[in-house]
Amino acid sequence: MSRISEEDIQEIRKRADIADIIQRYIPLVKKGKNFAAVCPFHDDHDPSLSINVDKQIFKCFVCGEGGNVFNFVKSYEKISFSESIIKVANYVNYSLTTNYTSDLPQIAPEHQRLHKLLKETINYTQYLLTTQDTIDAKNYLTKRGILESQIKKFEIGLNLDKLQTTQFLQAKGFTLQECVSANVTRLTDNGPSDVFYNRILFPIHDALGNPVGFSARTLNPNESSKYINSSETPVYVKGKLLYNYHRALSTCKKQKQIILVEGVTDVLAFDRADVFNVVATLGTACTSDQIRLIQQASTNVLLCYDGDEAGLNAAYKIGKLLNTFHLNVEVVINNTGLDPDEISQKKSLEALRALVQVKQGFTDFVFSYLLKKFDMNNYSQKKEFAKLMMSEITNIKDEFDQNNLLLRLSETTGFESDQLKLLSVKLAYDASKPNIISTQAVSSNSIRQWADFEILGMMLKSLQAAIEFKDKLGFLPNPQHNTCALLILDYYRKNETIEVADFINTIEDPAMLRLMTDLSANEIYYKDYNEVSLNDAMIQVKISLLDEKMNQIKQLIKNELELNEHQRYLKSMSQLREERQALRKEIKGA
């Protein structure tokens, strides 16, 4: 297959604004003309990812990840560089000059087979729901208010017999092992058996709409487990899925909000109420992988869990986690004690629609939630409540909101505001400051490494600097830095200037990519060519080499017993000192 042309790559990169593309994946915060974000490549809680609009690069000053728009998509989606180019081309509606469909992400053949098996299962169980012996299932669905149109839309099915789905799939050419691998069949002492029998099946899909598993509701009133979900399989990983995500995604983006609920029937209830930006976590837990899906849908999250104690606990735990990803979290005020599905049945669809309009900010929710758990007449409990609330208050960005909540806490506890501030060890945004340069090869107190960066930074910005380096120095002692210099010189053979975002495309080595983004992201080094500064930096490199030689000779002198050799080493040291002194006199900068 032919390689994507350099012309195509550069044109796609120029059309793709890096902030616009990254914003498809994670929320960004405007910082002057640039942007910041919580880094998705390490366990980040404060925005340490910087997006430079002028240079069209991103850089995390904590974990070191960086590059151009293609590098971000490649790392985030864990795909190849070619795949990232094609993905970005699609985002900017750029038609490649050649068809590179074979470069697109390919689903593993065994996964394709499981998706096909699960699709056949969906089709078959949907058919079974239309047969005459399904009166119990129909009654259940009718009782829950599930419409005929929803049965089709959500592909709801039925399986009554212990073996009929397995037998059907085998008749369609699937092996027993494939049925087991998809968790449609299980092996027992009495032979194979359907995993979901005497149950109504609600198919679960991945973010792309591929069927991956089921949530199944029993028809047996005596069954202890009303709902069971698929066990983990090669295609079904619960912590990476959100029910109804593939249907809700476009609506979430249009409405700039995503609503989180607990279960399948809650989603269906909202669907009947014409609220379509709803997904289910299929439980009261939420993972970082699920939150990344949420981030792609919207930065505004509305939690709508059950109105009982368990639902409140879930909203608190999930909201805390969402907050660490710097999402705007609100919580529905549900004082009914009912879940959304029950509200739609026992009250009305209008009541359910109205429910999501009555909401509060997450910090206000936390205040009310925690207040119920502490006795304000008990000093120790009151102090503990104040500590917990101060940890929330310090995370509020808006100073007015922060002071307002601090006043509310003071009035509730009777503690003075100054006393409350003492309980807080630190404000969230003073927690950590990023290192200027995170590349492992760089030591902050190394003059030579500083000089290397000065040289390389100016070479990136100026052809003249590159020519001066080649003519007057020609190499850098650090192997990685020297390779970087050679790459820059090689790039100038074909180009008069360097656009960093384009130059990065030529770098395959991750360590080199990190070094290059360190350089270009930092104005200390990435600056216009200055002849004096460049010459001073090159002189510092030469001086550092002399220092190394002098240190080596010092060691030889320590170990040398012969008088003649001693004198020879001392003479060499004297010559090196003179050379060093002469070089220092050539330094013109401050």
Order of alpha helices (4+ residues) and beta strands (2+ residues): alpha-alpha-beta-beta-beta-beta-beta-alpha-alpha-alpha-alpha-alpha-beta-alpha-alpha-beta-beta-beta-beta-beta-alpha-beta-alpha-beta-alpha-beta-alpha-beta-alpha-alpha-beta-alpha-alpha-alpha-alpha-alpha-alpha-alpha-alpha-alpha-alpha-alpha
